[in-house]
């Protein structure tokens, strides 16, 4: 344990996401690109044999990283180190590997291929979170709860409607992710400055073959399109768009987890808590919301990490510079590992939220009389009271009760009103006015409509493509 290990690898991210950004995956994807290039060039008439292509295919995963490191130490060039090491295990094909290409043919195209797989994994896990929250929202769509503005008690909502707010944020993230994912393109084979001049020379000026080569390579990896124009690299605004999707998920996750932490402190909701889980090393009674706290912590990292893509896209020099390489290698991989870690936790939390109805009911009952003052006023006026006088009385009582509570006194606004003959309202009449369901408006209907019209269609479209994960807490 003498070497540093990223916490994402050791504690947080799933095995499947780590594998996507492993050295093995990166190197084998480079080799698959070299295979696709050689095979396509062969089919278009260049002097490459099937034997050479078969040799390349047979050694895609035969990677000696120690040998690659030796060569890179000498050449100071990672792509050429991989190229030469590939050639050493493919002696018959060594002379045609990377024919006509520049380094970004493998680095940029591989990045897109790997990020497409990573986005698909993110989408599957995000769908699981969406399904969990949709089920929760529907189950509690009619349970009245105290709502807050400015973190001060406000008119009631429902437990399910609040969950629908979280759900809507994740739905927006899903739509953004799906749009970016479906629009991903390869760089293609653009050459050293994006002009494809080398490939044009290889094919003796045959423009159609150059264009067809690019399409064949894209189709080889299941892409329908490549960038129309580029320098040596694809525009780094594409990385920015991907990072923005990840950042959006981090924002929504932070909002959800922070709300859960507040509600858990109120005693209304609680994240899963294991039988043998320890909340605090000092305070044995503690039930800390560690999952949601961890979500917030990692989300904050990704919100800061995402700005790397903005900066990189803005400082590219002409057809390219190399100051993006190390940054991208770190920030893109770590961004996906961060979101994967967050989604693993979200799946766990959203499928195991505990609701405490009695606490919710009690907290609502304490504050509902204040929200109901207008309704009480109207009923009193119907019984012949003077609205202006009653308004002043109820305002005065509300201020007195609020102040008394802050001073630790147990007082009731309803008792003040009930005992004031000017209001002419009995205790039974006041209780009838204070029915919580009369104050939640369209919250249940809004929740149901949103889930039926927006959420259920995407869950149906991607039925069976959700993803659970090993949860590391």
C-alpha positions as CSV (number, residue, x, y, z in Angstrom):
1,X,0.0,0.0,0.0
2,X,2.9,2.3,-0.6
3,X,1.6,3.8,-3.9
4,X,-1.2,6.4,-4.1
5,X,-4.6,5.0,-5.1
6,X,-7.5,7.2,-6.2
7,X,-10.4,7.0,-3.7
8,X,-12.6,6.4,-6.7
9,X,-10.8,3.1,-7.4
10,X,-10.4,2.1,-3.7
11,X,-13.7,3.2,-2.2
12,X,-16.3,4.6,-4.5
13,X,-16.6,3.8,-8.2
14,X,-17.9,0.5,-9.5
15,X,-15.7,-2.2,-11.1
16,X,-17.5,-1.8,-14.5
17,X,-16.7,2.0,-14.7
18,X,-13.2,1.5,-13.5
19,X,-12.6,-1.1,-16.3
20,X,-13.8,1.4,-18.9
21,X,-11.1,3.8,-18.0
22,X,-8.4,1.2,-17.3
23,X,-5.1,1.1,-19.2
24,X,-6.1,-2.2,-20.7
25,X,-9.3,-0.8,-22.1
26,X,-7.6,2.3,-23.5
27,X,-4.8,0.2,-25.1
28,X,-7.0,-2.4,-26.6
29,X,-9.3,0.3,-28.1
30,X,-6.3,1.9,-29.7
31,X,-5.5,-1.5,-31.3
32,X,-9.0,-2.0,-32.4
33,X,-8.8,1.3,-34.2
34,X,-5.6,0.2,-35.9
35,X,-7.3,-3.0,-37.0
36,X,-10.3,-1.0,-38.4
37,X,-7.9,1.4,-40.2
38,X,-5.9,-1.5,-41.7
39,X,-8.9,-3.6,-42.7
40,X,-10.7,-0.6,-44.3
41,X,-7.6,0.5,-46.2
42,X,-7.2,-3.1,-47.5
43,X,-10.8,-3.2,-48.7
44,X,-10.2,0.1,-50.5
45,X,-7.2,-1.2,-52.4
46,X,-4.1,-0.3,-50.4
47,X,-1.4,-3.0,-50.3
48,X,-2.4,-4.6,-47.0
49,X,-3.1,-8.4,-46.8
50,X,-5.7,-10.3,-45.0
51,X,-2.9,-12.2,-43.2
52,X,-1.7,-8.9,-41.8
53,X,-5.2,-7.9,-40.6
54,X,-5.7,-11.3,-39.0
55,X,-2.4,-11.0,-37.1
56,X,-3.5,-7.6,-35.8
57,X,-6.9,-8.9,-34.7
58,X,-5.3,-11.9,-32.9
59,X,-3.1,-9.6,-30.8
60,X,-5.6,-6.9,-29.8
61,X,-5.5,-7.9,-26.1
62,X,-1.9,-9.2,-26.1
63,X,-0.5,-6.1,-24.4
64,X,2.8,-6.0,-22.6
65,X,2.6,-2.8,-20.6
66,X,6.1,-3.2,-19.2
67,X,7.5,-3.3,-22.8
68,X,5.4,-0.2,-23.7
69,X,6.8,1.6,-20.7
70,X,10.3,0.8,-21.8
71,X,9.8,2.2,-25.3
72,X,8.0,5.3,-24.1
73,X,10.9,6.0,-21.7
74,X,13.1,6.2,-24.8
75,X,10.7,7.9,-27.3
76,X,8.8,10.1,-24.9
77,X,5.7,9.4,-27.1
78,X,2.9,7.2,-25.8
79,X,1.3,6.4,-29.1
80,X,4.5,5.4,-30.8
81,X,5.4,3.2,-27.8
82,X,2.1,1.4,-28.2
83,X,2.6,1.3,-32.0
84,X,6.0,-0.3,-31.7
85,X,5.0,-2.8,-29.0
86,X,2.0,-3.8,-31.2
87,X,4.4,-4.3,-34.1
88,X,6.7,-6.5,-32.1
89,X,3.9,-9.0,-31.5
90,X,2.6,-8.6,-35.0
91,X,5.8,-8.7,-37.1
92,X,4.0,-9.4,-40.4
93,X,1.8,-6.3,-39.9
94,X,4.3,-4.0,-38.2
95,X,4.9,-2.0,-41.4
96,X,1.3,-1.1,-42.0
97,X,0.1,-0.2,-38.5
98,X,-1.1,3.4,-38.2
99,X,-0.7,3.9,-42.0
100,X,-1.6,7.5,-42.9
101,X,-2.8,8.3,-39.4
102,X,-1.6,10.8,-36.7
103,X,-1.7,10.1,-33.0
104,X,-5.2,11.6,-32.5
105,X,-6.6,9.0,-34.8
106,X,-6.3,6.6,-31.9
107,X,-6.4,8.9,-28.9
108,X,-9.4,11.0,-29.8
109,X,-11.4,8.2,-31.4
110,X,-10.7,5.9,-28.5
111,X,-11.8,8.6,-26.1
112,X,-15.2,8.9,-27.8
113,X,-15.7,5.1,-28.0
114,X,-14.9,4.7,-24.3
115,X,-17.0,7.7,-23.2
116,X,-20.0,6.3,-25.2
117,X,-19.8,3.1,-23.2
118,X,-19.4,5.2,-20.0
119,X,-22.4,7.3,-20.8
120,X,-24.5,4.2,-21.5
121,X,-23.6,2.9,-18.1
122,X,-24.4,6.3,-16.5
123,X,-27.7,6.3,-18.3
124,X,-28.6,2.8,-17.1
125,X,-27.8,3.7,-13.5
126,X,-29.6,7.1,-13.8
127,X,-32.7,5.2,-15.0
128,X,-32.6,3.1,-11.9
129,X,-32.6,6.2,-9.7
130,X,-35.5,7.6,-11.8
131,X,-37.5,4.5,-11.4
132,X,-36.9,4.3,-7.6
133,X,-37.9,8.0,-7.2
134,X,-41.0,7.5,-9.4
135,X,-42.2,4.6,-7.3
136,X,-41.6,6.6,-4.1
137,X,-43.4,9.7,-5.5
138,X,-46.4,7.7,-6.5
139,X,-46.6,5.9,-3.2
140,X,-46.6,9.1,-1.2
141,X,-48.2,11.5,-3.7
142,X,-51.1,12.2,-1.3
143,X,-49.3,12.4,2.1
144,X,-49.4,16.0,3.3
145,X,-46.2,17.5,4.5
146,X,-44.9,20.8,5.6
147,X,-43.2,22.7,2.8
148,X,-40.5,25.3,3.1
149,X,-39.5,28.5,1.3
150,X,-36.2,30.1,2.6
151,X,-36.1,27.0,4.9
152,X,-39.0,28.6,6.7
153,X,-42.4,26.8,7.2
154,X,-44.7,27.5,4.2
155,X,-47.9,26.1,2.7
156,X,-48.1,22.3,2.7
157,X,-47.0,20.1,-0.1
158,X,-46.9,16.3,-0.2
159,X,-44.1,13.9,0.4
160,X,-44.6,12.5,-3.2
161,X,-44.7,16.0,-4.8
162,X,-41.4,16.9,-3.2
163,X,-39.9,13.6,-4.6
164,X,-41.3,14.6,-8.0
165,X,-39.2,17.8,-7.8
166,X,-36.1,15.7,-7.3
167,X,-37.3,13.4,-10.1
168,X,-37.8,16.2,-12.5
169,X,-34.2,17.4,-12.1
170,X,-33.0,13.9,-12.9
171,X,-35.4,13.7,-15.8
172,X,-33.8,16.8,-17.3
173,X,-30.4,15.3,-16.8
174,X,-31.6,12.1,-18.6
175,X,-32.9,14.1,-21.6
176,X,-29.6,16.0,-21.8
177,X,-27.6,12.8,-21.5
178,X,-29.6,10.9,-24.1
179,X,-29.3,13.8,-26.5
180,X,-25.5,14.1,-26.2
181,X,-25.1,10.3,-26.3
182,X,-27.2,9.8,-29.4
183,X,-25.2,12.6,-31.1
184,X,-21.7,11.4,-30.4
185,X,-19.4,11.3,-33.4
186,X,-15.9,10.0,-34.0
187,X,-13.1,12.3,-35.1
188,X,-12.6,10.0,-38.1
189,X,-9.3,10.0,-39.9
190,X,-8.5,13.6,-40.4
191,X,-4.7,13.6,-40.3
192,X,-2.1,15.9,-38.8
193,X,-4.0,19.2,-39.2
194,X,-7.5,17.9,-40.2
195,X,-7.1,18.2,-43.9
196,X,-6.8,14.5,-44.7
197,X,-3.9,15.3,-47.0
198,X,-1.9,12.2,-46.1
199,X,-4.9,9.9,-46.9
200,X,-5.5,11.7,-50.1
201,X,-1.9,11.0,-51.1
202,X,-2.3,7.4,-50.1
203,X,-5.2,6.9,-52.4
204,X,-3.6,8.8,-55.2
205,X,-6.0,11.7,-55.1
206,X,-9.2,9.6,-54.9
207,X,-11.4,11.8,-52.8
208,X,-14.2,9.3,-52.7
209,X,-12.0,6.6,-51.1
210,X,-10.8,9.0,-48.5
211,X,-14.4,9.9,-47.6
212,X,-15.4,6.2,-47.7
213,X,-12.5,5.2,-45.4
214,X,-13.8,7.5,-42.7
215,X,-17.4,6.2,-43.0
216,X,-16.1,2.6,-42.9
217,X,-14.2,3.2,-39.7
218,X,-17.2,4.9,-38.1
219,X,-19.5,2.0,-39.1
220,X,-16.9,-0.5,-37.7
221,X,-17.5,1.0,-34.3
222,X,-21.3,1.6,-34.6
223,X,-21.2,5.3,-35.3
224,X,-23.3,6.9,-37.9
225,X,-21.3,10.1,-38.3
226,X,-17.9,11.8,-37.8
227,X,-17.0,15.4,-37.3
228,X,-17.4,17.4,-40.5
229,X,-14.3,19.4,-39.9
230,X,-11.5,19.3,-37.3
231,X,-8.0,20.3,-36.6
232,X,-5.8,17.5,-35.5
233,X,-8.3,16.9,-32.7
234,X,-12.0,17.0,-32.5
235,X,-13.3,20.2,-31.0
236,X,-12.9,20.2,-27.2
237,X,-16.4,21.6,-26.9
238,X,-17.6,18.0,-27.2
239,X,-15.8,17.2,-24.0
240,X,-17.5,20.3,-22.5
241,X,-20.9,19.0,-23.5
242,X,-20.2,15.7,-21.9
243,X,-18.9,17.3,-18.7
244,X,-22.0,19.5,-18.6
245,X,-24.1,16.3,-18.6
246,X,-22.1,14.9,-15.7
247,X,-22.2,18.3,-13.9
248,X,-26.0,18.4,-14.3
249,X,-26.3,15.0,-12.6
250,X,-24.0,16.2,-9.8
251,X,-26.2,19.2,-9.3
252,X,-29.4,17.2,-9.1
253,X,-27.7,14.7,-6.8
254,X,-26.5,17.4,-4.5
255,X,-30.0,19.0,-4.3
256,X,-31.6,15.6,-3.5
257,X,-29.0,14.6,-1.0
258,X,-29.0,17.9,0.7
259,X,-32.8,17.9,1.0
260,X,-32.6,14.4,2.4
261,X,-30.1,15.6,5.0
262,X,-32.4,18.4,6.1
263,X,-35.4,16.1,6.2
264,X,-33.5,13.5,8.2
265,X,-32.5,16.2,10.7
266,X,-36.2,17.0,11.0
267,X,-37.0,13.3,11.6
268,X,-39.3,13.1,8.6
269,X,-37.3,10.9,6.2
270,X,-34.2,8.8,6.6
271,X,-31.7,7.2,4.3
272,X,-31.0,3.5,4.8
273,X,-29.2,2.7,8.1
274,X,-27.7,-0.8,8.6
275,X,-28.3,-2.9,11.7
276,X,-24.6,-2.8,12.6
277,X,-23.9,0.6,11.2
278,X,-22.0,3.1,13.5
279,X,-23.1,6.7,13.2
280,X,-20.3,8.2,15.3
281,X,-17.2,6.9,17.1
282,X,-18.0,9.2,20.0
283,X,-21.8,9.6,20.1
284,X,-23.2,6.1,19.9
285,X,-26.8,7.2,19.4
286,X,-26.1,9.0,16.1
287,X,-27.7,8.1,12.8
288,X,-25.8,10.3,10.5
289,X,-26.9,10.5,6.8
290,X,-23.5,9.4,5.6
291,X,-24.6,8.2,2.2
292,X,-26.2,11.6,1.3
293,X,-23.2,13.4,2.8
294,X,-20.9,11.4,0.6
295,X,-23.1,12.2,-2.4
296,X,-22.8,15.9,-1.7
297,X,-19.1,15.6,-1.2
298,X,-18.4,13.8,-4.5
299,X,-20.9,16.0,-6.3
300,X,-19.0,19.1,-5.2
301,X,-15.8,17.6,-6.6
302,X,-17.4,17.0,-10.0
303,X,-18.9,20.5,-10.1
304,X,-15.4,21.9,-9.7
305,X,-13.9,19.3,-12.1
306,X,-16.3,20.1,-14.9
307,X,-14.7,23.5,-15.4
308,X,-11.6,21.8,-16.8
309,X,-13.5,21.1,-20.0
310,X,-14.6,24.7,-20.3
311,X,-11.1,26.0,-19.9
312,X,-9.6,23.4,-22.3
313,X,-12.1,24.1,-25.0
314,X,-11.4,27.9,-24.7
315,X,-7.6,27.7,-24.9
316,X,-6.9,25.4,-27.9
317,X,-4.4,27.0,-30.2
318,X,-5.2,27.0,-33.9
319,X,-5.2,23.3,-35.1
320,X,-4.2,21.9,-31.7
321,X,-1.8,22.1,-28.8
322,X,-0.8,19.4,-26.3
323,X,-1.7,21.2,-23.1
324,X,-5.1,19.5,-23.2
325,X,-3.8,15.9,-23.1
326,X,-2.8,15.4,-19.4
327,X,-5.8,17.4,-18.2
328,X,-8.3,15.4,-20.3
329,X,-6.8,12.1,-19.3
330,X,-7.4,13.0,-15.6
331,X,-10.6,15.1,-15.7
332,X,-12.7,13.0,-18.1
333,X,-11.9,9.7,-16.4
334,X,-12.3,11.1,-12.9
335,X,-15.6,12.9,-13.9
336,X,-17.1,9.6,-15.0
337,X,-15.8,7.8,-11.9
338,X,-17.3,10.5,-9.7
339,X,-20.7,10.3,-11.3
340,X,-20.6,6.6,-11.2
341,X,-19.8,6.7,-7.4
342,X,-22.7,9.2,-6.9
343,X,-25.2,7.0,-8.8
344,X,-24.2,3.9,-6.9
345,X,-25.1,5.7,-3.7
346,X,-28.3,7.2,-5.2
347,X,-29.5,3.8,-6.2
348,X,-29.0,2.6,-2.6
349,X,-30.6,5.6,-1.0
350,X,-33.6,6.0,-3.3
351,X,-34.7,2.3,-3.0
352,X,-34.6,2.5,0.8
353,X,-35.9,5.8,2.0
354,X,-37.7,5.4,5.3
355,X,-40.7,7.7,5.9
356,X,-41.9,8.6,9.4
357,X,-45.6,9.6,8.9
358,X,-46.2,10.5,12.6
359,X,-43.3,13.0,12.6
360,X,-44.5,14.5,9.3
361,X,-48.0,14.8,10.7
362,X,-46.9,16.4,13.9
363,X,-44.6,19.0,12.3
364,X,-47.4,19.9,9.8
365,X,-49.9,20.2,12.6
366,X,-47.7,22.6,14.5
367,X,-47.5,25.0,11.6
368,X,-50.7,24.5,9.7
369,X,-52.8,27.0,11.8
370,X,-50.5,29.7,10.5
371,X,-51.0,28.6,6.9
372,X,-54.8,28.4,7.6
373,X,-55.3,31.9,8.9
374,X,-56.8,33.2,5.6
375,X,-59.3,30.2,5.6
376,X,-60.1,30.9,9.3
377,X,-60.6,34.5,8.5
378,X,-63.0,33.8,5.7
379,X,-65.1,31.4,7.8
380,X,-65.3,34.0,10.6
381,X,-66.5,36.7,8.2
382,X,-69.2,34.4,6.9
383,X,-70.5,34.3,10.5
384,X,-70.8,38.0,10.6
385,X,-67.4,39.2,11.7
386,X,-65.6,42.3,10.5
387,X,-62.8,41.3,8.3
388,X,-60.5,44.2,9.1
389,X,-60.9,43.8,12.8
390,X,-60.5,40.0,12.6
391,X,-57.4,40.3,10.4
392,X,-55.7,42.5,13.0
393,X,-56.7,40.1,15.8
394,X,-55.4,37.1,14.0
395,X,-52.2,38.9,13.0
396,X,-51.6,39.9,16.6
397,X,-52.2,36.4,17.9
398,X,-49.9,34.9,15.3
399,X,-47.0,37.2,16.2
400,X,-47.6,36.6,19.9
401,X,-47.7,32.8,19.5
402,X,-44.6,32.7,17.3
403,X,-42.6,34.9,19.8
404,X,-43.8,32.8,22.8
405,X,-42.7,29.6,21.1
406,X,-39.3,31.0,20.5
407,X,-39.1,31.7,24.2
408,X,-39.9,28.1,25.0
409,X,-43.6,28.4,25.9
410,X,-46.1,25.9,24.7
411,X,-48.9,28.0,23.2
412,X,-51.5,27.4,20.5
413,X,-52.8,29.8,17.9
414,X,-56.0,27.8,17.6
415,X,-56.6,28.1,21.3
416,X,-56.3,31.9,21.1
417,X,-58.8,32.0,18.2
418,X,-61.2,29.5,19.7
419,X,-61.4,31.5,22.9
420,X,-62.0,34.8,21.1
421,X,-65.8,35.3,20.8
422,X,-65.2,37.7,17.9
423,X,-64.4,34.8,15.6
424,X,-67.5,32.8,16.6
425,X,-65.8,29.5,15.6
426,X,-66.1,26.3,17.7
427,X,-63.2,23.8,18.2
428,X,-64.9,21.4,15.8
429,X,-65.2,24.0,13.1
430,X,-61.6,25.0,13.5
431,X,-60.5,21.4,13.2
432,X,-62.5,21.0,10.0
433,X,-60.8,24.0,8.6
434,X,-57.4,22.5,9.5
435,X,-57.8,19.3,7.4
436,X,-54.3,19.1,5.8
437,X,-55.7,17.6,2.5
438,X,-57.5,20.9,1.9
439,X,-54.1,22.7,1.7
440,X,-52.1,20.6,-0.8
441,X,-53.8,21.8,-3.9
442,X,-52.9,19.9,-7.1
443,X,-49.8,18.3,-5.6
444,X,-51.1,14.7,-6.0
445,X,-52.4,15.3,-9.6
446,X,-49.2,17.1,-10.6
447,X,-47.1,14.2,-9.4
448,X,-49.2,11.6,-11.1
449,X,-49.4,13.5,-14.4
450,X,-45.7,14.1,-14.5
451,X,-44.8,10.5,-13.9
452,X,-47.4,9.1,-16.3
453,X,-46.6,11.6,-19.1
454,X,-42.8,12.0,-18.8
455,X,-41.3,9.2,-16.7
456,X,-43.2,6.1,-17.6
457,X,-42.5,6.5,-21.4
458,X,-38.7,6.5,-20.9
459,X,-38.9,3.6,-18.4
460,X,-40.9,1.7,-21.0
461,X,-38.5,2.6,-23.8
462,X,-35.5,1.4,-21.8
463,X,-37.3,-1.5,-20.0
464,X,-34.8,-4.0,-18.6
465,X,-31.9,-1.7,-19.2
466,X,-31.5,-0.4,-15.7
467,X,-28.4,-1.0,-13.7
468,X,-27.9,-1.9,-10.1
469,X,-24.4,-1.8,-8.7
470,X,-22.2,-3.0,-5.9
471,X,-22.8,-0.3,-3.3
472,X,-19.7,0.8,-1.4
473,X,-20.7,2.8,1.7
